[in-house]
Amino acid sequence: MNDIGRDKLDRVYAQVFDAEDALVRPQFVSGTHTLFTALNGNLKYGDTLTYLMGCHMILCKK
């Protein structure tokens, strides 16, 4: 089913955030749910996700 309003909202968000596409849904129940959905849609089975954590001394001055 196509939902004209939902599709339009997705296009508006994509334009505002200068993104290729957007998915805006109230059904996302938490940040973790949203991150899982995004990663699941972008990573293929067997792909490796690499990320960095921590703070460099120059960026995190106390």
Secondary structure as UniProt FT lines:
FT   HELIX           4..16
FT   TURN            17..18
FT   TURN            26..27
FT   HELIX           31..42
FT   TURN            45..46
FT   TURN            57..59
//
